Amino acid sequence: MGGYAEGKKALGICDQCGQQFLLNTLKKEWTGFKVCYECYEPKHPQLETKRTVTDPQALFEPRPDAKADLNVFVGSPGDSAFASVGMQPAPIAPAIILGVTIGTVTVEIT
């Protein structure tokens, strides 16, 4: 048979101000101290930990890439682009063609 003594006349000391109060009137603070009603301060919301939001790292049920070649004409730089070789203007660059590989896209409307 263990336990702690109880009683409505039990006395306790406030950990903040050192005054003596009835033990059942002392309130436990977020720091762990038992304090009187005058010394009690609730925990400030800024001291709460922030909720962490993580970005997903992988796709759910990924599909292998389907390959298809695609060539896109981007065009020559034209007169507005300026390039130089030393102090001399560079010759006009040849047309630029961009090559990429894309997959297929499936759209379902429900």
Secondary structure as GFF3:
##gff-version 3
##sequence-region A 1 110
A	DSSP	beta_strand	11	13	.	.	.	ID=ss1
A	DSSP	beta_strand	20	22	.	.	.	ID=ss2
A	DSSP	three_ten_helix	23	25	.	.	.	ID=ss3
A	DSSP	beta_strand	27	28	.	.	.	ID=ss4
A	DSSP	beta_strand	34	35	.	.	.	ID=ss5
A	DSSP	three_ten_helix	45	47	.	.	.	ID=ss6
A	DSSP	beta_strand	69	73	.	.	.	ID=ss7
A	DSSP	beta_strand	84	85	.	.	.	ID=ss8
A	DSSP	beta_strand	88	89	.	.	.	ID=ss9
A	DSSP	beta_strand	97	101	.	.	.	ID=ss10
###
